[in-house]
Amino acid sequence: MRVVADTDICQGHQLCQGEAPDVFGFDEEKDVVVILDERPDESRRKDVATAVRYCPAFALSIDED
């Protein structure tokens, strides 16, 4: 799995960080999500999928390789 963020539509809610803080960071200067681990271990799938599902701006996705 590869985590993808569309920073053009990110609204800076930071909910993703609550679900997977080791995968999602935040650039305060730009007010957008930062992907810390683009290819997290499969054991992180549940938390990453939850972050993707609950992103209010629909800025996150999982790309299946």
C-alpha positions as CSV (number, residue, x, y, z in Angstrom):
1,M,0.0,0.0,0.0
2,R,1.1,3.5,-0.7
3,V,-0.4,6.5,1.1
4,V,-1.3,9.5,-1.0
5,A,-2.3,13.0,0.0
6,D,-3.7,15.7,-2.2
7,T,-2.4,18.9,-0.6
8,D,-4.4,21.1,-3.0
9,I,-7.6,20.0,-1.3
10,C,-6.3,19.4,2.3
11,Q,-8.0,21.8,4.7
12,G,-5.7,21.2,7.6
13,H,-8.1,19.5,10.0
14,Q,-5.3,17.1,11.2
15,L,-7.7,14.3,12.0
16,C,-5.4,11.9,10.2
17,Q,-2.7,12.5,12.8
18,G,-4.9,11.2,15.5
19,E,-5.4,7.9,13.7
20,A,-1.8,7.3,12.5
21,P,0.6,9.9,13.8
22,D,3.6,7.9,12.6
23,V,2.2,8.1,9.0
24,F,0.7,11.6,8.9
25,G,2.4,14.8,9.9
26,F,1.5,18.4,9.5
27,D,3.2,21.4,7.8
28,E,2.0,24.3,10.0
29,E,3.5,26.9,7.6
30,K,1.6,25.5,4.6
31,D,-1.4,24.3,6.7
32,V,-1.5,20.9,5.0
33,V,-0.8,17.2,5.7
34,V,2.6,15.7,5.2
35,I,3.1,12.0,4.6
36,L,5.8,10.8,7.0
37,D,5.7,7.2,5.8
38,E,4.5,6.8,2.2
39,R,4.7,3.0,2.4
40,P,3.7,2.0,6.0
41,D,3.9,-1.6,7.2
42,E,0.8,-3.6,6.4
43,S,0.1,-3.8,10.2
44,R,-0.8,0.0,10.0
45,R,-3.5,-0.6,7.3
46,K,-6.5,-0.3,9.7
47,D,-5.4,3.0,11.2
48,V,-4.4,4.4,7.8
49,A,-7.7,3.3,6.3
50,T,-9.6,5.0,9.1
51,A,-7.7,8.2,8.6
52,V,-8.5,8.1,4.9
53,R,-12.2,7.4,5.5
54,Y,-12.6,10.2,8.0
55,C,-10.7,12.9,6.2
56,P,-13.2,15.8,6.0
57,A,-11.7,17.1,2.8
58,F,-11.3,13.7,1.1
59,A,-7.6,14.6,0.6
60,L,-6.2,11.1,1.5
61,S,-6.2,7.8,-0.3
62,I,-4.5,4.5,-0.4
63,D,-3.0,3.3,-3.7
64,E,-2.7,-0.4,-3.9
65,D,0.5,-1.3,-5.7
